[in-house]
Amino acid sequence: MLEYYYADKLNYAVAGTPNRLEYDQGFFVKLGDGAADVKPIAHLYKTQVYQLARDLDLPQAIVRRPPTTDTYSLPQGQDEFYFSVSYEVLDLCLYGKNHGLDAETLSRHTGLSSQQVLDIYKDIDRKRLATRYLHMPPLLAAPVPEIVP
């Protein structure tokens, strides 16, 4: 919130860093990355973010560091905590879901059974439904006419 305070005070924009997987599945804080003015990597799948980091030749200590939830003191990645499968698999499943691929086709590319893919598709739908509020604009009590300078 301190960053947003100073950004407002100095008329700056705040950049948030949710990737496509996190943004789609609502794995971000509404007044954290969710409130950011610009989300430059929200269209990139998690595996594409890692590839971009390698292409930009970022230090390996950064590229190889697994993202954490910072929720528990025990070492645990976001994939274990929230997604239940690896990023590589979930990126493929999210892509498949978004492009209408059936579970049998996707199972051949992920090493999962068709039933496991269907279970992941259901989980994607449940998370989208449960976190829909994170993507909603503010509500107004009454319509406000457009402000023209």
N, C-alpha and C positions, 0 to 999 in steps of 0.2 A: 504494500500500500504506500510505502514511503516513495518508491519509484514513481508511482502514479501521481502522488502529491507533487513531486518536483517536476514531473513532466507537464502537468497542468500549469504549474506556477511559471515555468519557463517556456511554455508553448511548444513543447517537444512531443513527439510521438513515441509510444512504447511498443517495442517489438516483442511478440510472443513466439514461442518455439514449438507449439504442438505440431507433430507430423500428421499425416493423413490417418494413420491408424488411431492415434490418440484423439484427434479431432473427431473422427467418425464415431468412435466408441465412447466419447465423453470422458476420457481419462485426462482431465485437466481441471483446474480450479476456476470457478466462474469469475472470481475477482483476482485471479492470477493471470495465466495465459489467456483465459477467456475474455478478459477485459482489454486485452492488447489492441492497439490501434491498427497494427499490421501483423499478419501471421505469414511470413514469407515462405515457410516450408510446409504449410498445411495441405498442400496438394501432393506432397511426396510421401510415398510409403516409407516405412521405417528402414527397410533394406536400402532404399534409394538415398536416404539421409547418410547412412554409413558409406555408401559408394561415393557420394558427394564429398564427404570428409576425406576419403582416400584420394579422390581426384584433386582436392585442394591441398593435398600433402600436409594435412594437419598432423601434429605430433602423434605417434602411435599410442602414447599414454592416454590421449584423449579418445582416439578412434576405438581403442580396445576396451575402454572402461565401460562396463555395462551400466545402463541407466538404472537407477534405484528409485524406489518409491519414497524414501526418507520417512517412512511411516513407522517402521519397527527398527529396533537396534540390531536385530539379527540380519546378517547379509541375505538379501533377497532382491531379485530383479523384478522389474515391472511385469515381465512375461509370466513369472511364477505367481505374483501377487494378484494381478488383475486379469491377465489374458489366458492363463492356463496352458498355453502352447508357445512355442518359439515364435519370434518375430517373422522368421523366414516362412514358416507354415501359415501363420495368421495373415501375413501380407498376401500370400497366394489365395487363401480362402476369402479374404475381403475383396480381392480383385475378382475372383470367381463369382462371388455373391453380387457384386456391382455390375458384372457383365453377363449375368444370367447363365453361368456354367452349371451344369448339373453335377451332382455329387459324384457320380461314377467317373466322369471325365476328370474332375479335379482330384479324385483319389489316386489316379494314375500319376499325377504330377507331384503329389505330396507324400506318398507312402502311407497315407491314412486309409482306413476303410471308408466305404461310402457312408456308413452309419456315423463314423466319427466326423466326416465332413458335414453331414446333415446336423449333427449336434453343434458344431461350430457355427453353422449358418443360423441355427436357432439362438445361440448365445449372442451372435452379432445383432440379431433382431431385438432380443431382450435388452441389451445394453443401449441400443439406439432409442428404444422406447423409454427406458428408465432415465436416460440422460438428455432427453429432448429439450427439457427446460434450459439446459446450458446454452442452447443455440437460439433461444427465443429473444426477440428484441424487447426492450422495456415496454410495459403496458401503460397506457394513458387512461385516465378516468373519462376523458372526452376528447374528440378529435381536435387537433390544433392546426389552424390554417398555416399553410406554408409561409415561412418568414422570408421575405425578399428584401435584400439590402437596398 
